[in-house]
Amino acid sequence: MNDIIANINGPLFRNQRLLLLKIADLAQKKQPYLPDSGNSDLLEGLVNLTDDIADQAHDEHGIDCLLEENADDE
């Protein structure tokens, strides 16, 4: 099985992970998430990372986890 390759900036990924943990903790406590400045960039980076992983999974391994615009219609 081939590995998934990702270029990850350690400090940036740490901040993204901390943000995800904060959001998960708030969700568990049923509290709203109120973004701080800069959080949008961190979240956009995570979306891009998951897109890259999905593209690579599809292209290299035939795994269909790509998000389709009309995925809800299926």
PyMOL Python script that loads the backbone (N, CA, C, O; Angstrom):
from pymol import cmd

cmd.read_pdbstr("""\
ATOM      1  N   MET A   1       0.843  -1.177   0.000  1.00  0.00           N
ATOM      2  CA  MET A   1       0.000   0.000   0.000  1.00  0.00           C
ATOM      3  C   MET A   1       0.890   1.242   0.000  1.00  0.00           C
ATOM      4  O   MET A   1       1.852   1.321   0.764  1.00  0.00           O
ATOM      5  N   ASN A   2       0.570   2.199  -0.848  1.00  0.00           N
ATOM      6  CA  ASN A   2       1.341   3.428  -0.932  1.00  0.00           C
ATOM      7  C   ASN A   2       0.937   4.377   0.185  1.00  0.00           C
ATOM      8  O   ASN A   2      -0.208   4.390   0.635  1.00  0.00           O
ATOM      9  N   ASP A   3       1.909   5.170   0.619  1.00  0.00           N
ATOM     10  CA  ASP A   3       1.639   6.160   1.658  1.00  0.00           C
ATOM     11  C   ASP A   3       1.085   7.427   1.023  1.00  0.00           C
ATOM     12  O   ASP A   3       1.348   7.721  -0.143  1.00  0.00           O
ATOM     13  N   ILE A   4       0.325   8.160   1.799  1.00  0.00           N
ATOM     14  CA  ILE A   4      -0.148   9.465   1.364  1.00  0.00           C
ATOM     15  C   ILE A   4       0.923  10.481   1.714  1.00  0.00           C
ATOM     16  O   ILE A   4       1.412  10.520   2.844  1.00  0.00           O
ATOM     17  N   ILE A   5       1.284  11.303   0.741  1.00  0.00           N
ATOM     18  CA  ILE A   5       2.356  12.284   0.903  1.00  0.00           C
ATOM     19  C   ILE A   5       1.724  13.656   1.162  1.00  0.00           C
ATOM     20  O   ILE A   5       0.824  14.078   0.436  1.00  0.00           O
ATOM     21  N   ALA A   6       2.196  14.338   2.190  1.00  0.00           N
ATOM     22  CA  ALA A   6       1.709  15.682   2.492  1.00  0.00           C
ATOM     23  C   ALA A   6       2.871  16.533   2.966  1.00  0.00           C
ATOM     24  O   ALA A   6       3.712  16.089   3.747  1.00  0.00           O
ATOM     25  N   ASN A   7       2.901  17.752   2.484  1.00  0.00           N
ATOM     26  CA  ASN A   7       3.872  18.724   2.976  1.00  0.00           C
ATOM     27  C   ASN A   7       3.209  19.481   4.116  1.00  0.00           C
ATOM     28  O   ASN A   7       2.262  20.240   3.908  1.00  0.00           O
ATOM     29  N   ILE A   8       3.718  19.264   5.325  1.00  0.00           N
ATOM     30  CA  ILE A   8       3.075  19.852   6.501  1.00  0.00           C
ATOM     31  C   ILE A   8       4.058  20.771   7.226  1.00  0.00           C
ATOM     32  O   ILE A   8       5.186  20.387   7.538  1.00  0.00           O
ATOM     33  N   ASN A   9       3.602  21.981   7.482  1.00  0.00           N
ATOM     34  CA  ASN A   9       4.349  22.949   8.277  1.00  0.00           C
ATOM     35  C   ASN A   9       4.018  22.655   9.736  1.00  0.00           C
ATOM     36  O   ASN A   9       2.882  22.860  10.163  1.00  0.00           O
ATOM     37  N   GLY A  10       4.982  22.185  10.494  1.00  0.00           N
ATOM     38  CA  GLY A  10       4.758  21.742  11.867  1.00  0.00           C
ATOM     39  C   GLY A  10       4.064  22.756  12.761  1.00  0.00           C
ATOM     40  O   GLY A  10       3.024  22.440  13.339  1.00  0.00           O
ATOM     41  N   PRO A  11       4.603  23.968  12.894  1.00  0.00           N
ATOM     42  CA  PRO A  11       3.952  24.951  13.768  1.00  0.00           C
ATOM     43  C   PRO A  11       2.545  25.329  13.295  1.00  0.00           C
ATOM     44  O   PRO A  11       1.643  25.495  14.116  1.00  0.00           O
ATOM     45  N   LEU A  12       2.353  25.464  11.989  1.00  0.00           N
ATOM     46  CA  LEU A  12       1.031  25.794  11.460  1.00  0.00           C
ATOM     47  C   LEU A  12       0.046  24.663  11.748  1.00  0.00           C
ATOM     48  O   LEU A  12      -1.079  24.911  12.180  1.00  0.00           O
ATOM     49  N   PHE A  13       0.473  23.416  11.509  1.00  0.00           N
ATOM     50  CA  PHE A  13      -0.398  22.272  11.759  1.00  0.00           C
ATOM     51  C   PHE A  13      -0.740  22.154  13.239  1.00  0.00           C
ATOM     52  O   PHE A  13      -1.861  21.782  13.586  1.00  0.00           O
ATOM     53  N   ARG A  14       0.205  22.464  14.106  1.00  0.00           N
ATOM     54  CA  ARG A  14      -0.053  22.447  15.556  1.00  0.00           C
ATOM     55  C   ARG A  14      -1.171  23.435  15.895  1.00  0.00           C
ATOM     56  O   ARG A  14      -2.084  23.107  16.653  1.00  0.00           O
ATOM     57  N   ASN A  15      -1.097  24.655  15.329  1.00  0.00           N
ATOM     58  CA  ASN A  15      -2.132  25.656  15.586  1.00  0.00           C
ATOM     59  C   ASN A  15      -3.491  25.219  15.025  1.00  0.00           C
ATOM     60  O   ASN A  15      -4.531  25.461  15.638  1.00  0.00           O
ATOM     61  N   GLN A  16      -3.470  24.576  13.859  1.00  0.00           N
ATOM     62  CA  GLN A  16      -4.716  24.082  13.277  1.00  0.00           C
ATOM     63  C   GLN A  16      -5.321  22.996  14.163  1.00  0.00           C
ATOM     64  O   GLN A  16      -6.530  22.974  14.393  1.00  0.00           O
ATOM     65  N   ARG A  17      -4.486  22.110  14.651  1.00  0.00           N
ATOM     66  CA  ARG A  17      -4.970  21.019  15.501  1.00  0.00           C
ATOM     67  C   ARG A  17      -5.530  21.569  16.815  1.00  0.00           C
ATOM     68  O   ARG A  17      -6.567  21.109  17.293  1.00  0.00           O
ATOM     69  N   LEU A  18      -4.839  22.554  17.395  1.00  0.00           N
ATOM     70  CA  LEU A  18      -5.343  23.180  18.618  1.00  0.00           C
ATOM     71  C   LEU A  18      -6.706  23.829  18.389  1.00  0.00           C
ATOM     72  O   LEU A  18      -7.582  23.757  19.250  1.00  0.00           O
ATOM     73  N   LEU A  19      -6.885  24.459  17.231  1.00  0.00           N
ATOM     74  CA  LEU A  19      -8.173  25.058  16.905  1.00  0.00           C
ATOM     75  C   LEU A  19      -9.247  23.982  16.786  1.00  0.00           C
ATOM     76  O   LEU A  19     -10.352  24.157  17.298  1.00  0.00           O
ATOM     77  N   LEU A  20      -8.937  22.870  16.118  1.00  0.00           N
ATOM     78  CA  LEU A  20      -9.914  21.776  16.013  1.00  0.00           C
ATOM     79  C   LEU A  20     -10.288  21.227  17.385  1.00  0.00           C
ATOM     80  O   LEU A  20     -11.455  20.939  17.647  1.00  0.00           O
ATOM     81  N   LEU A  21      -9.303  21.084  18.251  1.00  0.00           N
ATOM     82  CA  LEU A  21      -9.582  20.608  19.607  1.00  0.00           C
ATOM     83  C   LEU A  21     -10.485  21.582  20.357  1.00  0.00           C
ATOM     84  O   LEU A  21     -11.379  21.164  21.092  1.00  0.00           O
ATOM     85  N   LYS A  22     -10.251  22.880  20.170  1.00  0.00           N
ATOM     86  CA  LYS A  22     -11.081  23.898  20.812  1.00  0.00           C
ATOM     87  C   LYS A  22     -12.519  23.808  20.298  1.00  0.00           C
ATOM     88  O   LYS A  22     -13.468  23.859  21.080  1.00  0.00           O
ATOM     89  N   ILE A  23     -12.675  23.672  18.976  1.00  0.00           N
ATOM     90  CA  ILE A  23     -14.012  23.584  18.388  1.00  0.00           C
ATOM     91  C   ILE A  23     -14.716  22.311  18.859  1.00  0.00           C
ATOM     92  O   ILE A  23     -15.904  22.341  19.179  1.00  0.00           O
ATOM     93  N   ALA A  24     -13.990  21.201  18.902  1.00  0.00           N
ATOM     94  CA  ALA A  24     -14.569  19.935  19.366  1.00  0.00           C
ATOM     95  C   ALA A  24     -15.004  20.044  20.824  1.00  0.00           C
ATOM     96  O   ALA A  24     -16.066  19.543  21.193  1.00  0.00           O
ATOM     97  N   ASP A  25     -14.192  20.692  21.650  1.00  0.00           N
ATOM     98  CA  ASP A  25     -14.531  20.865  23.064  1.00  0.00           C
ATOM     99  C   ASP A  25     -15.788  21.714  23.217  1.00  0.00           C
ATOM    100  O   ASP A  25     -16.666  21.396  24.019  1.00  0.00           O
ATOM    101  N   LEU A  26     -15.871  22.795  22.443  1.00  0.00           N
ATOM    102  CA  LEU A  26     -17.062  23.648  22.491  1.00  0.00           C
ATOM    103  C   LEU A  26     -18.303  22.878  22.041  1.00  0.00           C
ATOM    104  O   LEU A  26     -19.370  23.016  22.638  1.00  0.00           O
ATOM    105  N   ALA A  27     -18.165  22.071  20.994  1.00  0.00           N
ATOM    106  CA  ALA A  27     -19.298  21.290  20.493  1.00  0.00           C
ATOM    107  C   ALA A  27     -19.767  20.294  21.552  1.00  0.00           C
ATOM    108  O   ALA A  27     -20.967  20.105  21.751  1.00  0.00           O
ATOM    109  N   GLN A  28     -18.810  19.662  22.228  1.00  0.00           N
ATOM    110  CA  GLN A  28     -19.164  18.699  23.274  1.00  0.00           C
ATOM    111  C   GLN A  28     -19.937  19.382  24.401  1.00  0.00           C
ATOM    112  O   GLN A  28     -20.846  18.802  24.995  1.00  0.00           O
ATOM    113  N   LYS A  29     -19.554  20.619  24.678  1.00  0.00           N
ATOM    114  CA  LYS A  29     -20.223  21.379  25.740  1.00  0.00           C
ATOM    115  C   LYS A  29     -21.463  22.112  25.223  1.00  0.00           C
ATOM    116  O   LYS A  29     -22.118  22.843  25.966  1.00  0.00           O
ATOM    117  N   LYS A  30     -21.779  21.905  23.929  1.00  0.00           N
ATOM    118  CA  LYS A  30     -22.918  22.552  23.278  1.00  0.00           C
ATOM    119  C   LYS A  30     -22.836  24.073  23.379  1.00  0.00           C
ATOM    120  O   LYS A  30     -23.835  24.758  23.597  1.00  0.00           O
ATOM    121  N   GLN A  31     -21.603  24.583  23.212  1.00  0.00           N
ATOM    122  CA  GLN A  31     -21.364  26.021  23.217  1.00  0.00           C
ATOM    123  C   GLN A  31     -21.031  26.463  21.798  1.00  0.00           C
ATOM    124  O   GLN A  31     -20.446  25.699  21.030  1.00  0.00           O
ATOM    125  N   PRO A  32     -21.399  27.692  21.446  1.00  0.00           N
ATOM    126  CA  PRO A  32     -21.115  28.172  20.092  1.00  0.00           C
ATOM    127  C   PRO A  32     -19.625  28.419  19.875  1.00  0.00           C
ATOM    128  O   PRO A  32     -18.882  28.736  20.804  1.00  0.00           O
ATOM    129  N   TYR A  33     -19.224  28.268  18.645  1.00  0.00           N
ATOM    130  CA  TYR A  33     -17.853  28.589  18.257  1.00  0.00           C
ATOM    131  C   TYR A  33     -17.851  30.006  17.706  1.00  0.00           C
ATOM    132  O   TYR A  33     -18.536  30.298  16.726  1.00  0.00           O
ATOM    133  N   LEU A  34     -17.091  30.875  18.327  1.00  0.00           N
ATOM    134  CA  LEU A  34     -16.941  32.251  17.871  1.00  0.00           C
ATOM    135  C   LEU A  34     -15.506  32.431  17.399  1.00  0.00           C
ATOM    136  O   LEU A  34     -14.589  32.494  18.217  1.00  0.00           O
ATOM    137  N   PRO A  35     -15.303  32.513  16.087  1.00  0.00           N
ATOM    138  CA  PRO A  35     -13.941  32.549  15.557  1.00  0.00           C
ATOM    139  C   PRO A  35     -13.156  33.786  15.985  1.00  0.00           C
ATOM    140  O   PRO A  35     -13.687  34.894  16.054  1.00  0.00           O
ATOM    141  N   ASP A  36     -11.885  33.561  16.267  1.00  0.00           N
ATOM    142  CA  ASP A  36     -10.943  34.652  16.495  1.00  0.00           C
ATOM    143  C   ASP A  36     -10.365  35.054  15.139  1.00  0.00           C
ATOM    144  O   ASP A  36     -10.490  34.317  14.161  1.00  0.00           O
ATOM    145  N   SER A  37      -9.732  36.230  15.088  1.00  0.00           N
ATOM    146  CA  SER A  37      -9.098  36.630  13.836  1.00  0.00           C
ATOM    147  C   SER A  37      -7.990  35.621  13.507  1.00  0.00           C
ATOM    148  O   SER A  37      -7.247  35.190  14.389  1.00  0.00           O
ATOM    149  N   GLY A  38      -7.894  35.262  12.256  1.00  0.00           N
ATOM    150  CA  GLY A  38      -6.888  34.292  11.825  1.00  0.00           C
ATOM    151  C   GLY A  38      -7.387  32.860  11.808  1.00  0.00           C
ATOM    152  O   GLY A  38      -6.787  32.005  11.156  1.00  0.00           O
ATOM    153  N   ASN A  39      -8.490  32.579  12.524  1.00  0.00           N
ATOM    154  CA  ASN A  39      -9.005  31.213  12.542  1.00  0.00           C
ATOM    155  C   ASN A  39      -9.508  30.773  11.171  1.00  0.00           C
ATOM    156  O   ASN A  39      -9.420  29.594  10.828  1.00  0.00           O
ATOM    157  N   SER A  40     -10.036  31.713  10.384  1.00  0.00           N
ATOM    158  CA  SER A  40     -10.521  31.361   9.048  1.00  0.00           C
ATOM    159  C   SER A  40      -9.392  30.801   8.195  1.00  0.00           C
ATOM    160  O   SER A  40      -9.590  29.836   7.457  1.00  0.00           O
ATOM    161  N   ASP A  41      -8.207  31.401   8.293  1.00  0.00           N
ATOM    162  CA  ASP A  41      -7.056  30.911   7.533  1.00  0.00           C
ATOM    163  C   ASP A  41      -6.655  29.511   7.995  1.00  0.00           C
ATOM    164  O   ASP A  41      -6.326  28.651   7.178  1.00  0.00           O
ATOM    165  N   LEU A  42      -6.684  29.289   9.307  1.00  0.00           N
ATOM    166  CA  LEU A  42      -6.334  27.962   9.827  1.00  0.00           C
ATOM    167  C   LEU A  42      -7.324  26.915   9.337  1.00  0.00           C
ATOM    168  O   LEU A  42      -6.928  25.822   8.933  1.00  0.00           O
ATOM    169  N   LEU A  43      -8.612  27.249   9.371  1.00  0.00           N
ATOM    170  CA  LEU A  43      -9.630  26.301   8.922  1.00  0.00           C
ATOM    171  C   LEU A  43      -9.546  26.072   7.416  1.00  0.00           C
ATOM    172  O   LEU A  43      -9.713  24.944   6.953  1.00  0.00           O
ATOM    173  N   GLU A  44      -9.291  27.119   6.655  1.00  0.00           N
ATOM    174  CA  GLU A  44      -9.145  26.976   5.202  1.00  0.00           C
ATOM    175  C   GLU A  44      -7.961  26.062   4.878  1.00  0.00           C
ATOM    176  O   GLU A  44      -8.031  25.256   3.950  1.00  0.00           O
ATOM    177  N   GLY A  45      -6.884  26.188   5.638  1.00  0.00           N
ATOM    178  CA  GLY A  45      -5.736  25.307   5.450  1.00  0.00           C
ATOM    179  C   GLY A  45      -6.082  23.853   5.715  1.00  0.00           C
ATOM    180  O   GLY A  45      -5.607  22.963   5.010  1.00  0.00           O
ATOM    181  N   LEU A  46      -6.901  23.603   6.720  1.00  0.00           N
ATOM    182  CA  LEU A  46      -7.332  22.228   7.016  1.00  0.00           C
ATOM    183  C   LEU A  46      -8.232  21.678   5.920  1.00  0.00           C
ATOM    184  O   LEU A  46      -8.134  20.503   5.564  1.00  0.00           O
ATOM    185  N   VAL A  47      -9.108  22.521   5.384  1.00  0.00           N
ATOM    186  CA  VAL A  47      -9.952  22.096   4.264  1.00  0.00           C
ATOM    187  C   VAL A  47      -9.064  21.739   3.072  1.00  0.00           C
ATOM    188  O   VAL A  47      -9.279  20.719   2.418  1.00  0.00           O
ATOM    189  N   ASN A  48      -8.077  22.572   2.794  1.00  0.00           N
ATOM    190  CA  ASN A  48      -7.156  22.295   1.687  1.00  0.00           C
ATOM    191  C   ASN A  48      -6.389  20.996   1.912  1.00  0.00           C
ATOM    192  O   ASN A  48      -6.177  20.226   0.975  1.00  0.00           O
ATOM    193  N   LEU A  49      -5.974  20.754   3.153  1.00  0.00           N
ATOM    194  CA  LEU A  49      -5.262  19.512   3.477  1.00  0.00           C
ATOM    195  C   LEU A  49      -6.150  18.300   3.228  1.00  0.00           C
ATOM    196  O   LEU A  49      -5.703  17.315   2.640  1.00  0.00           O
ATOM    197  N   THR A  50      -7.406  18.363   3.671  1.00  0.00           N
ATOM    198  CA  THR A  50      -8.296  17.223   3.446  1.00  0.00           C
ATOM    199  C   THR A  50      -8.599  17.045   1.961  1.00  0.00           C
ATOM    200  O   THR A  50      -8.755  15.916   1.496  1.00  0.00           O
ATOM    201  N   ASP A  51      -8.683  18.146   1.212  1.00  0.00           N
ATOM    202  CA  ASP A  51      -8.861  18.039  -0.241  1.00  0.00           C
ATOM    203  C   ASP A  51      -7.666  17.354  -0.891  1.00  0.00           C
ATOM    204  O   ASP A  51      -7.830  16.499  -1.761  1.00  0.00           O
ATOM    205  N   ASP A  52      -6.457  17.735  -0.464  1.00  0.00           N
ATOM    206  CA  ASP A  52      -5.245  17.109  -1.002  1.00  0.00           C
ATOM    207  C   ASP A  52      -5.214  15.616  -0.690  1.00  0.00           C
ATOM    208  O   ASP A  52      -4.848  14.808  -1.544  1.00  0.00           O
ATOM    209  N   ILE A  53      -5.594  15.254   0.519  1.00  0.00           N
ATOM    210  CA  ILE A  53      -5.620  13.838   0.907  1.00  0.00           C
ATOM    211  C   ILE A  53      -6.658  13.085   0.068  1.00  0.00           C
ATOM    212  O   ILE A  53      -6.391  11.984  -0.413  1.00  0.00           O
ATOM    213  N   ALA A  54      -7.848  13.687  -0.105  1.00  0.00           N
ATOM    214  CA  ALA A  54      -8.895  13.044  -0.900  1.00  0.00           C
ATOM    215  C   ALA A  54      -8.463  12.880  -2.353  1.00  0.00           C
ATOM    216  O   ALA A  54      -8.702  11.835  -2.958  1.00  0.00           O
ATOM    217  N   ASP A  55      -7.827  13.910  -2.916  1.00  0.00           N
ATOM    218  CA  ASP A  55      -7.341  13.815  -4.301  1.00  0.00           C
ATOM    219  C   ASP A  55      -6.315  12.704  -4.442  1.00  0.00           C
ATOM    220  O   ASP A  55      -6.374  11.909  -5.380  1.00  0.00           O
ATOM    221  N   GLN A  56      -5.378  12.653  -3.511  1.00  0.00           N
ATOM    222  CA  GLN A  56      -4.340  11.635  -3.573  1.00  0.00           C
ATOM    223  C   GLN A  56      -4.909  10.235  -3.356  1.00  0.00           C
ATOM    224  O   GLN A  56      -4.490   9.283  -4.015  1.00  0.00           O
ATOM    225  N   ALA A  57      -5.862  10.107  -2.434  1.00  0.00           N
ATOM    226  CA  ALA A  57      -6.495   8.815  -2.195  1.00  0.00           C
ATOM    227  C   ALA A  57      -7.198   8.326  -3.456  1.00  0.00           C
ATOM    228  O   ALA A  57      -7.158   7.139  -3.777  1.00  0.00           O
ATOM    229  N   HIS A  58      -7.838   9.244  -4.165  1.00  0.00           N
ATOM    230  CA  HIS A  58      -8.534   8.886  -5.398  1.00  0.00           C
ATOM    231  C   HIS A  58      -7.540   8.545  -6.504  1.00  0.00           C
ATOM    232  O   HIS A  58      -7.656   7.503  -7.149  1.00  0.00           O
ATOM    233  N   ASP A  59      -6.562   9.429  -6.722  1.00  0.00           N
ATOM    234  CA  ASP A  59      -5.623   9.258  -7.832  1.00  0.00           C
ATOM    235  C   ASP A  59      -4.688   8.069  -7.636  1.00  0.00           C
ATOM    236  O   ASP A  59      -4.405   7.338  -8.585  1.00  0.00           O
ATOM    237  N   GLU A  60      -4.211   7.873  -6.417  1.00  0.00           N
ATOM    238  CA  GLU A  60      -3.203   6.838  -6.163  1.00  0.00           C
ATOM    239  C   GLU A  60      -3.781   5.501  -5.715  1.00  0.00           C
ATOM    240  O   GLU A  60      -3.180   4.452  -5.945  1.00  0.00           O
ATOM    241  N   HIS A  61      -4.949   5.538  -5.074  1.00  0.00           N
ATOM    242  CA  HIS A  61      -5.468   4.321  -4.457  1.00  0.00           C
ATOM    243  C   HIS A  61      -6.882   3.954  -4.895  1.00  0.00           C
ATOM    244  O   HIS A  61      -7.418   2.928  -4.476  1.00  0.00           O
ATOM    245  N   GLY A  62      -7.493   4.797  -5.745  1.00  0.00           N
ATOM    246  CA  GLY A  62      -8.839   4.519  -6.219  1.00  0.00           C
ATOM    247  C   GLY A  62      -9.906   4.637  -5.149  1.00  0.00           C
ATOM    248  O   GLY A  62     -11.015   4.130  -5.318  1.00  0.00           O
ATOM    249  N   ILE A  63      -9.584   5.299  -4.055  1.00  0.00           N
ATOM    250  CA  ILE A  63     -10.542   5.481  -2.960  1.00  0.00           C
ATOM    251  C   ILE A  63     -11.377   6.718  -3.265  1.00  0.00           C
ATOM    252  O   ILE A  63     -10.839   7.812  -3.439  1.00  0.00           O
ATOM    253  N   ASP A  64     -12.685   6.543  -3.329  1.00  0.00           N
ATOM    254  CA  ASP A  64     -13.558   7.654  -3.671  1.00  0.00           C
ATOM    255  C   ASP A  64     -14.046   8.351  -2.407  1.00  0.00           C
ATOM    256  O   ASP A  64     -15.066   7.974  -1.830  1.00  0.00           O
ATOM    257  N   CYS A  65     -13.309   9.365  -1.990  1.00  0.00           N
ATOM    258  CA  CYS A  65     -13.743  10.162  -0.842  1.00  0.00           C
ATOM    259  C   CYS A  65     -13.768  11.636  -1.224  1.00  0.00           C
ATOM    260  O   CYS A  65     -13.743  12.521  -0.368  1.00  0.00           O
ATOM    261  N   LEU A  66     -13.817  11.880  -2.547  1.00  0.00           N
ATOM    262  CA  LEU A  66     -13.889  13.255  -3.028  1.00  0.00           C
ATOM    263  C   LEU A  66     -15.285  13.803  -2.791  1.00  0.00           C
ATOM    264  O   LEU A  66     -16.273  13.078  -2.903  1.00  0.00           O
ATOM    265  N   LEU A  67     -15.360  15.064  -2.469  1.00  0.00           N
ATOM    266  CA  LEU A  67     -16.652  15.699  -2.230  1.00  0.00           C
ATOM    267  C   LEU A  67     -17.196  16.224  -3.557  1.00  0.00           C
ATOM    268  O   LEU A  67     -16.531  16.973  -4.274  1.00  0.00           O
ATOM    269  N   GLU A  68     -18.389  15.821  -3.850  1.00  0.00           N
ATOM    270  CA  GLU A  68     -19.063  16.279  -5.061  1.00  0.00           C
ATOM    271  C   GLU A  68     -20.008  17.410  -4.674  1.00  0.00           C
ATOM    272  O   GLU A  68     -20.549  17.421  -3.568  1.00  0.00           O
ATOM    273  N   GLU A  69     -20.208  18.365  -5.587  1.00  0.00           N
ATOM    274  CA  GLU A  69     -21.127  19.457  -5.298  1.00  0.00           C
ATOM    275  C   GLU A  69     -22.522  18.953  -4.996  1.00  0.00           C
ATOM    276  O   GLU A  69     -23.204  19.509  -4.135  1.00  0.00           O
ATOM    277  N   ASN A  70     -22.964  17.908  -5.689  1.00  0.00           N
ATOM    278  CA  ASN A  70     -24.317  17.386  -5.527  1.00  0.00           C
ATOM    279  C   ASN A  70     -24.321  16.091  -4.721  1.00  0.00           C
ATOM    280  O   ASN A  70     -25.184  15.241  -4.940  1.00  0.00           O
ATOM    281  N   ALA A  71     -23.384  15.923  -3.800  1.00  0.00           N
ATOM    282  CA  ALA A  71     -23.285  14.675  -3.031  1.00  0.00           C
ATOM    283  C   ALA A  71     -24.562  14.427  -2.222  1.00  0.00           C
ATOM    284  O   ALA A  71     -24.925  13.272  -1.999  1.00  0.00           O
ATOM    285  N   ASP A  72     -25.240  15.472  -1.784  1.00  0.00           N
ATOM    286  CA  ASP A  72     -26.454  15.310  -1.001  1.00  0.00           C
ATOM    287  C   ASP A  72     -27.610  14.784  -1.845  1.00  0.00           C
ATOM    288  O   ASP A  72     -28.569  14.224  -1.314  1.00  0.00           O
ATOM    289  N   ASP A  73     -27.514  14.969  -3.174  1.00  0.00           N
ATOM    290  CA  ASP A  73     -28.587  14.552  -4.066  1.00  0.00           C
ATOM    291  C   ASP A  73     -28.586  13.049  -4.329  1.00  0.00           C
ATOM    292  O   ASP A  73     -29.558  12.517  -4.865  1.00  0.00           O
ATOM    293  N   GLU A  74     -27.513  12.359  -3.960  1.00  0.00           N
ATOM    294  CA  GLU A  74     -27.402  10.934  -4.282  1.00  0.00           C
ATOM    295  C   GLU A  74     -28.090  10.069  -3.279  1.00  0.00           C
ATOM    296  O   GLU A  74     -28.085   8.846  -3.412  1.00  0.00           O
TER     297      GLU A  74
END
""", "prot")
cmd.dss("prot")
cmd.show_as("cartoon", "prot")
cmd.util.cbc("prot")
cmd.orient("prot")
